[in-house]
Amino acid sequence: MHTKGGSAVPHILATILTQVAVALLEAALIRLSVQLWKALMGSGRPAAAAHA
């Protein structure tokens, strides 16, 4: 697989795929942290949620 002319297209695709993967990871981390936060607030002190 050696293409000198069309080397920019795979690079653009790789960049887009990387950004999509990062966005999915960020969304998953946010959802996980929100679920953990809700679990902690629901089990313990609901007064602490007002300070956030």
mmCIF file of the N, C-alpha and C atoms, coordinates in Angstrom:
data_MODEL
# 
_entry.id   MODEL 
# 
loop_
_atom_site.group_PDB 
_atom_site.id 
_atom_site.type_symbol 
_atom_site.label_atom_id 
_atom_site.label_alt_id 
_atom_site.label_comp_id 
_atom_site.label_asym_id 
_atom_site.label_entity_id 
_atom_site.label_seq_id 
_atom_site.pdbx_PDB_ins_code 
_atom_site.Cartn_x 
_atom_site.Cartn_y 
_atom_site.Cartn_z 
_atom_site.occupancy 
_atom_site.B_iso_or_equiv 
_atom_site.pdbx_formal_charge 
_atom_site.auth_seq_id 
_atom_site.auth_comp_id 
_atom_site.auth_asym_id 
_atom_site.auth_atom_id 
_atom_site.pdbx_PDB_model_num 
ATOM 1   N N  . MET A 1 1  ? 0.858   -1.196 0.000  1.00 0.00 ? 1  MET A N  1 
ATOM 2   C CA . MET A 1 1  ? 0.000   0.000  0.000  1.00 0.00 ? 1  MET A CA 1 
ATOM 3   C C  . MET A 1 1  ? 0.892   1.243  0.000  1.00 0.00 ? 1  MET A C  1 
ATOM 4   N N  . HIS A 1 2  ? 1.278   1.698  -1.205 1.00 0.00 ? 2  HIS A N  1 
ATOM 5   C CA . HIS A 1 2  ? 2.097   2.900  -1.262 1.00 0.00 ? 2  HIS A CA 1 
ATOM 6   C C  . HIS A 1 2  ? 1.472   3.869  -2.261 1.00 0.00 ? 2  HIS A C  1 
ATOM 7   N N  . THR A 1 3  ? 0.843   4.922  -1.734 1.00 0.00 ? 3  THR A N  1 
ATOM 8   C CA . THR A 1 3  ? 0.228   5.933  -2.596 1.00 0.00 ? 3  THR A CA 1 
ATOM 9   C C  . THR A 1 3  ? 0.810   7.282  -2.212 1.00 0.00 ? 3  THR A C  1 
ATOM 10  N N  . LYS A 1 4  ? 1.587   7.870  -3.120 1.00 0.00 ? 4  LYS A N  1 
ATOM 11  C CA . LYS A 1 4  ? 2.216   9.144  -2.797 1.00 0.00 ? 4  LYS A CA 1 
ATOM 12  C C  . LYS A 1 4  ? 1.211   10.294 -2.893 1.00 0.00 ? 4  LYS A C  1 
ATOM 13  N N  . GLY A 1 5  ? 0.304   10.218 -3.869 1.00 0.00 ? 5  GLY A N  1 
ATOM 14  C CA . GLY A 1 5  ? -0.584  11.352 -4.099 1.00 0.00 ? 5  GLY A CA 1 
ATOM 15  C C  . GLY A 1 5  ? -1.659  11.485 -3.036 1.00 0.00 ? 5  GLY A C  1 
ATOM 16  N N  . GLY A 1 6  ? -2.310  10.367 -2.666 1.00 0.00 ? 6  GLY A N  1 
ATOM 17  C CA . GLY A 1 6  ? -3.470  10.463 -1.787 1.00 0.00 ? 6  GLY A CA 1 
ATOM 18  C C  . GLY A 1 6  ? -3.150  10.223 -0.333 1.00 0.00 ? 6  GLY A C  1 
ATOM 19  N N  . SER A 1 7  ? -2.028  10.742 0.127  1.00 0.00 ? 7  SER A N  1 
ATOM 20  C CA . SER A 1 7  ? -1.650  10.514 1.519  1.00 0.00 ? 7  SER A CA 1 
ATOM 21  C C  . SER A 1 7  ? -2.378  11.469 2.459  1.00 0.00 ? 7  SER A C  1 
ATOM 22  N N  . ALA A 1 8  ? -2.982  12.533 1.917  1.00 0.00 ? 8  ALA A N  1 
ATOM 23  C CA . ALA A 1 8  ? -3.645  13.510 2.771  1.00 0.00 ? 8  ALA A CA 1 
ATOM 24  C C  . ALA A 1 8  ? -5.006  12.997 3.240  1.00 0.00 ? 8  ALA A C  1 
ATOM 25  N N  . VAL A 1 9  ? -5.662  12.207 2.398  1.00 0.00 ? 9  VAL A N  1 
ATOM 26  C CA . VAL A 1 9  ? -7.008  11.755 2.744  1.00 0.00 ? 9  VAL A CA 1 
ATOM 27  C C  . VAL A 1 9  ? -6.999  10.813 3.942  1.00 0.00 ? 9  VAL A C  1 
ATOM 28  N N  . PRO A 1 10 ? -6.122  9.804  3.986  1.00 0.00 ? 10 PRO A N  1 
ATOM 29  C CA . PRO A 1 10 ? -6.082  8.967  5.188  1.00 0.00 ? 10 PRO A CA 1 
ATOM 30  C C  . PRO A 1 10 ? -5.714  9.761  6.434  1.00 0.00 ? 10 PRO A C  1 
ATOM 31  N N  . HIS A 1 11 ? -4.876  10.792 6.271  1.00 0.00 ? 11 HIS A N  1 
ATOM 32  C CA . HIS A 1 11 ? -4.505  11.607 7.422  1.00 0.00 ? 11 HIS A CA 1 
ATOM 33  C C  . HIS A 1 11 ? -5.724  12.348 7.956  1.00 0.00 ? 11 HIS A C  1 
ATOM 34  N N  . ILE A 1 12 ? -6.521  12.915 7.043  1.00 0.00 ? 12 ILE A N  1 
ATOM 35  C CA . ILE A 1 12 ? -7.733  13.623 7.458  1.00 0.00 ? 12 ILE A CA 1 
ATOM 36  C C  . ILE A 1 12 ? -8.700  12.650 8.120  1.00 0.00 ? 12 ILE A C  1 
ATOM 37  N N  . LEU A 1 13 ? -8.835  11.467 7.526  1.00 0.00 ? 13 LEU A N  1 
ATOM 38  C CA . LEU A 1 13 ? -9.724  10.462 8.110  1.00 0.00 ? 13 LEU A CA 1 
ATOM 39  C C  . LEU A 1 13 ? -9.237  10.045 9.484  1.00 0.00 ? 13 LEU A C  1 
ATOM 40  N N  . ALA A 1 14 ? -7.927  9.886  9.643  1.00 0.00 ? 14 ALA A N  1 
ATOM 41  C CA . ALA A 1 14 ? -7.376  9.499  10.938 1.00 0.00 ? 14 ALA A CA 1 
ATOM 42  C C  . ALA A 1 14 ? -7.627  10.592 11.971 1.00 0.00 ? 14 ALA A C  1 
ATOM 43  N N  . THR A 1 15 ? -7.490  11.854 11.547 1.00 0.00 ? 15 THR A N  1 
ATOM 44  C CA . THR A 1 15 ? -7.735  12.963 12.466 1.00 0.00 ? 15 THR A CA 1 
ATOM 45  C C  . THR A 1 15 ? -9.191  12.983 12.905 1.00 0.00 ? 15 THR A C  1 
ATOM 46  N N  . ILE A 1 16 ? -10.104 12.807 11.947 1.00 0.00 ? 16 ILE A N  1 
ATOM 47  C CA . ILE A 1 16 ? -11.530 12.814 12.271 1.00 0.00 ? 16 ILE A CA 1 
ATOM 48  C C  . ILE A 1 16 ? -11.864 11.652 13.201 1.00 0.00 ? 16 ILE A C  1 
ATOM 49  N N  . LEU A 1 17 ? -11.321 10.474 12.887 1.00 0.00 ? 17 LEU A N  1 
ATOM 50  C CA . LEU A 1 17 ? -11.591 9.304  13.725 1.00 0.00 ? 17 LEU A CA 1 
ATOM 51  C C  . LEU A 1 17 ? -11.039 9.508  15.128 1.00 0.00 ? 17 LEU A C  1 
ATOM 52  N N  . THR A 1 18 ? -9.872  10.140 15.222 1.00 0.00 ? 18 THR A N  1 
ATOM 53  C CA . THR A 1 18 ? -9.291  10.406 16.538 1.00 0.00 ? 18 THR A CA 1 
ATOM 54  C C  . THR A 1 18 ? -10.171 11.359 17.333 1.00 0.00 ? 18 THR A C  1 
ATOM 55  N N  . GLN A 1 19 ? -10.651 12.416 16.677 1.00 0.00 ? 19 GLN A N  1 
ATOM 56  C CA . GLN A 1 19 ? -11.503 13.376 17.367 1.00 0.00 ? 19 GLN A CA 1 
ATOM 57  C C  . GLN A 1 19 ? -12.804 12.730 17.807 1.00 0.00 ? 19 GLN A C  1 
ATOM 58  N N  . VAL A 1 20 ? -13.360 11.862 16.959 1.00 0.00 ? 20 VAL A N  1 
ATOM 59  C CA . VAL A 1 20 ? -14.596 11.161 17.317 1.00 0.00 ? 20 VAL A CA 1 
ATOM 60  C C  . VAL A 1 20 ? -14.354 10.246 18.509 1.00 0.00 ? 20 VAL A C  1 
ATOM 61  N N  . ALA A 1 21 ? -13.232 9.539  18.504 1.00 0.00 ? 21 ALA A N  1 
ATOM 62  C CA . ALA A 1 21 ? -12.920 8.639  19.608 1.00 0.00 ? 21 ALA A CA 1 
ATOM 63  C C  . ALA A 1 21 ? -12.750 9.420  20.908 1.00 0.00 ? 21 ALA A C  1 
ATOM 64  N N  . VAL A 1 22 ? -12.069 10.563 20.837 1.00 0.00 ? 22 VAL A N  1 
ATOM 65  C CA . VAL A 1 22 ? -11.877 11.394 22.025 1.00 0.00 ? 22 VAL A CA 1 
ATOM 66  C C  . VAL A 1 22 ? -13.218 11.907 22.532 1.00 0.00 ? 22 VAL A C  1 
ATOM 67  N N  . ALA A 1 23 ? -14.085 12.330 21.607 1.00 0.00 ? 23 ALA A N  1 
ATOM 68  C CA . ALA A 1 23 ? -15.396 12.836 22.010 1.00 0.00 ? 23 ALA A CA 1 
ATOM 69  C C  . ALA A 1 23 ? -16.217 11.737 22.681 1.00 0.00 ? 23 ALA A C  1 
ATOM 70  N N  . LEU A 1 24 ? -16.156 10.525 22.133 1.00 0.00 ? 24 LEU A N  1 
ATOM 71  C CA . LEU A 1 24 ? -16.886 9.411  22.739 1.00 0.00 ? 24 LEU A CA 1 
ATOM 72  C C  . LEU A 1 24 ? -16.327 9.094  24.119 1.00 0.00 ? 24 LEU A C  1 
ATOM 73  N N  . LEU A 1 25 ? -15.007 9.133  24.262 1.00 0.00 ? 25 LEU A N  1 
ATOM 74  C CA . LEU A 1 25 ? -14.396 8.876  25.567 1.00 0.00 ? 25 LEU A CA 1 
ATOM 75  C C  . LEU A 1 25 ? -14.818 9.937  26.574 1.00 0.00 ? 25 LEU A C  1 
ATOM 76  N N  . GLU A 1 26 ? -14.826 11.201 26.149 1.00 0.00 ? 26 GLU A N  1 
ATOM 77  C CA . GLU A 1 26 ? -15.226 12.274 27.049 1.00 0.00 ? 26 GLU A CA 1 
ATOM 78  C C  . GLU A 1 26 ? -16.673 12.108 27.470 1.00 0.00 ? 26 GLU A C  1 
ATOM 79  N N  . ALA A 1 27 ? -17.552 11.768 26.518 1.00 0.00 ? 27 ALA A N  1 
ATOM 80  C CA . ALA A 1 27 ? -18.965 11.584 26.847 1.00 0.00 ? 27 ALA A CA 1 
ATOM 81  C C  . ALA A 1 27 ? -19.138 10.426 27.823 1.00 0.00 ? 27 ALA A C  1 
ATOM 82  N N  . ALA A 1 28 ? -18.398 9.343  27.605 1.00 0.00 ? 28 ALA A N  1 
ATOM 83  C CA . ALA A 1 28 ? -18.500 8.193  28.506 1.00 0.00 ? 28 ALA A CA 1 
ATOM 84  C C  . ALA A 1 28 ? -18.011 8.558  29.902 1.00 0.00 ? 28 ALA A C  1 
ATOM 85  N N  . LEU A 1 29 ? -16.915 9.310  29.978 1.00 0.00 ? 29 LEU A N  1 
ATOM 86  C CA . LEU A 1 29 ? -16.388 9.716  31.276 1.00 0.00 ? 29 LEU A CA 1 
ATOM 87  C C  . LEU A 1 29 ? -17.365 10.641 31.991 1.00 0.00 ? 29 LEU A C  1 
ATOM 88  N N  . ILE A 1 30 ? -17.984 11.558 31.242 1.00 0.00 ? 30 ILE A N  1 
ATOM 89  C CA . ILE A 1 30 ? -18.944 12.479 31.843 1.00 0.00 ? 30 ILE A CA 1 
ATOM 90  C C  . ILE A 1 30 ? -20.143 11.711 32.379 1.00 0.00 ? 30 ILE A C  1 
ATOM 91  N N  . ARG A 1 31 ? -20.658 10.756 31.587 1.00 0.00 ? 31 ARG A N  1 
ATOM 92  C CA . ARG A 1 31 ? -21.812 9.976  32.031 1.00 0.00 ? 31 ARG A CA 1 
ATOM 93  C C  . ARG A 1 31 ? -21.456 9.150  33.261 1.00 0.00 ? 31 ARG A C  1 
ATOM 94  N N  . LEU A 1 32 ? -20.251 8.581  33.271 1.00 0.00 ? 32 LEU A N  1 
ATOM 95  C CA . LEU A 1 32 ? -19.818 7.800  34.431 1.00 0.00 ? 32 LEU A CA 1 
ATOM 96  C C  . LEU A 1 32 ? -19.714 8.681  35.670 1.00 0.00 ? 32 LEU A C  1 
ATOM 97  N N  . SER A 1 33 ? -19.124 9.862  35.522 1.00 0.00 ? 33 SER A N  1 
ATOM 98  C CA . SER A 1 33 ? -18.950 10.743 36.675 1.00 0.00 ? 33 SER A CA 1 
ATOM 99  C C  . SER A 1 33 ? -20.301 11.235 37.183 1.00 0.00 ? 33 SER A C  1 
ATOM 100 N N  . VAL A 1 34 ? -21.237 11.496 36.258 1.00 0.00 ? 34 VAL A N  1 
ATOM 101 C CA . VAL A 1 34 ? -22.572 11.933 36.674 1.00 0.00 ? 34 VAL A CA 1 
ATOM 102 C C  . VAL A 1 34 ? -23.279 10.823 37.435 1.00 0.00 ? 34 VAL A C  1 
ATOM 103 N N  . GLN A 1 35 ? -23.159 9.586  36.948 1.00 0.00 ? 35 GLN A N  1 
ATOM 104 C CA . GLN A 1 35 ? -23.793 8.468  37.638 1.00 0.00 ? 35 GLN A CA 1 
ATOM 105 C C  . GLN A 1 35 ? -23.175 8.265  39.016 1.00 0.00 ? 35 GLN A C  1 
ATOM 106 N N  . LEU A 1 36 ? -21.847 8.377  39.102 1.00 0.00 ? 36 LEU A N  1 
ATOM 107 C CA . LEU A 1 36 ? -21.184 8.248  40.396 1.00 0.00 ? 36 LEU A CA 1 
ATOM 108 C C  . LEU A 1 36 ? -21.621 9.366  41.335 1.00 0.00 ? 36 LEU A C  1 
ATOM 109 N N  . TRP A 1 37 ? -21.709 10.594 40.802 1.00 0.00 ? 37 TRP A N  1 
ATOM 110 C CA . TRP A 1 37 ? -22.115 11.737 41.613 1.00 0.00 ? 37 TRP A CA 1 
ATOM 111 C C  . TRP A 1 37 ? -23.532 11.541 42.143 1.00 0.00 ? 37 TRP A C  1 
ATOM 112 N N  . LYS A 1 38 ? -24.443 11.089 41.263 1.00 0.00 ? 38 LYS A N  1 
ATOM 113 C CA . LYS A 1 38 ? -25.821 10.855 41.687 1.00 0.00 ? 38 LYS A CA 1 
ATOM 114 C C  . LYS A 1 38 ? -25.881 9.753  42.737 1.00 0.00 ? 38 LYS A C  1 
ATOM 115 N N  . ALA A 1 39 ? -25.086 8.703  42.552 1.00 0.00 ? 39 ALA A N  1 
ATOM 116 C CA . ALA A 1 39 ? -25.081 7.605  43.516 1.00 0.00 ? 39 ALA A CA 1 
ATOM 117 C C  . ALA A 1 39 ? -24.561 8.079  44.871 1.00 0.00 ? 39 ALA A C  1 
ATOM 118 N N  . LEU A 1 40 ? -23.492 8.874  44.850 1.00 0.00 ? 40 LEU A N  1 
ATOM 119 C CA . LEU A 1 40 ? -22.930 9.375  46.103 1.00 0.00 ? 40 LEU A CA 1 
ATOM 120 C C  . LEU A 1 40 ? -23.905 10.327 46.784 1.00 0.00 ? 40 LEU A C  1 
ATOM 121 N N  . MET A 1 41 ? -24.517 11.220 45.993 1.00 0.00 ? 41 MET A N  1 
ATOM 122 C CA . MET A 1 41 ? -25.442 12.184 46.583 1.00 0.00 ? 41 MET A CA 1 
ATOM 123 C C  . MET A 1 41 ? -26.705 11.483 47.078 1.00 0.00 ? 41 MET A C  1 
ATOM 124 N N  . GLY A 1 42 ? -27.150 10.459 46.362 1.00 0.00 ? 42 GLY A N  1 
ATOM 125 C CA . GLY A 1 42 ? -28.366 9.757  46.759 1.00 0.00 ? 42 GLY A CA 1 
ATOM 126 C C  . GLY A 1 42 ? -28.165 8.928  48.010 1.00 0.00 ? 42 GLY A C  1 
ATOM 127 N N  . SER A 1 43 ? -26.953 8.412  48.211 1.00 0.00 ? 43 SER A N  1 
ATOM 128 C CA . SER A 1 43 ? -26.722 7.522  49.342 1.00 0.00 ? 43 SER A CA 1 
ATOM 129 C C  . SER A 1 43 ? -26.373 8.309  50.600 1.00 0.00 ? 43 SER A C  1 
ATOM 130 N N  . GLY A 1 44 ? -25.700 9.441  50.424 1.00 0.00 ? 44 GLY A N  1 
ATOM 131 C CA . GLY A 1 44 ? -25.168 10.153 51.594 1.00 0.00 ? 44 GLY A CA 1 
ATOM 132 C C  . GLY A 1 44 ? -25.929 11.423 51.925 1.00 0.00 ? 44 GLY A C  1 
ATOM 133 N N  . ARG A 1 45 ? -25.222 12.559 51.783 1.00 0.00 ? 45 ARG A N  1 
ATOM 134 C CA . ARG A 1 45 ? -25.780 13.826 52.245 1.00 0.00 ? 45 ARG A CA 1 
ATOM 135 C C  . ARG A 1 45 ? -26.279 14.626 51.050 1.00 0.00 ? 45 ARG A C  1 
ATOM 136 N N  . PRO A 1 46 ? -27.592 14.814 50.894 1.00 0.00 ? 46 PRO A N  1 
ATOM 137 C CA . PRO A 1 46 ? -28.115 15.608 49.770 1.00 0.00 ? 46 PRO A CA 1 
ATOM 138 C C  . PRO A 1 46 ? -27.820 17.094 49.918 1.00 0.00 ? 46 PRO A C  1 
ATOM 139 N N  . ALA A 1 47 ? -27.407 17.536 51.102 1.00 0.00 ? 47 ALA A N  1 
ATOM 140 C CA . ALA A 1 47 ? -27.115 18.954 51.300 1.00 0.00 ? 47 ALA A CA 1 
ATOM 141 C C  . ALA A 1 47 ? -25.852 19.359 50.544 1.00 0.00 ? 47 ALA A C  1 
ATOM 142 N N  . ALA A 1 48 ? -24.961 18.410 50.294 1.00 0.00 ? 48 ALA A N  1 
ATOM 143 C CA . ALA A 1 48 ? -23.710 18.724 49.605 1.00 0.00 ? 48 ALA A CA 1 
ATOM 144 C C  . ALA A 1 48 ? -23.957 19.035 48.135 1.00 0.00 ? 48 ALA A C  1 
ATOM 145 N N  . ALA A 1 49 ? -25.091 18.597 47.588 1.00 0.00 ? 49 ALA A N  1 
ATOM 146 C CA . ALA A 1 49 ? -25.376 18.836 46.180 1.00 0.00 ? 49 ALA A CA 1 
ATOM 147 C C  . ALA A 1 49 ? -25.658 20.314 45.919 1.00 0.00 ? 49 ALA A C  1 
ATOM 148 N N  . ALA A 1 50 ? -26.066 21.041 46.952 1.00 0.00 ? 50 ALA A N  1 
ATOM 149 C CA . ALA A 1 50 ? -26.397 22.449 46.770 1.00 0.00 ? 50 ALA A CA 1 
ATOM 150 C C  . ALA A 1 50 ? -25.131 23.274 46.548 1.00 0.00 ? 50 ALA A C  1 
ATOM 151 N N  . HIS A 1 51 ? -23.990 22.802 47.032 1.00 0.00 ? 51 HIS A N  1 
ATOM 152 C CA . HIS A 1 51 ? -22.752 23.557 46.890 1.00 0.00 ? 51 HIS A CA 1 
ATOM 153 C C  . HIS A 1 51 ? -22.142 23.386 45.509 1.00 0.00 ? 51 HIS A C  1 
ATOM 154 N N  . ALA A 1 52 ? -22.599 22.410 44.743 1.00 0.00 ? 52 ALA A N  1 
ATOM 155 C CA . ALA A 1 52 ? -22.050 22.180 43.408 1.00 0.00 ? 52 ALA A CA 1 
ATOM 156 C C  . ALA A 1 52 ? -22.758 23.067 42.405 1.00 0.00 ? 52 ALA A C  1 
# 
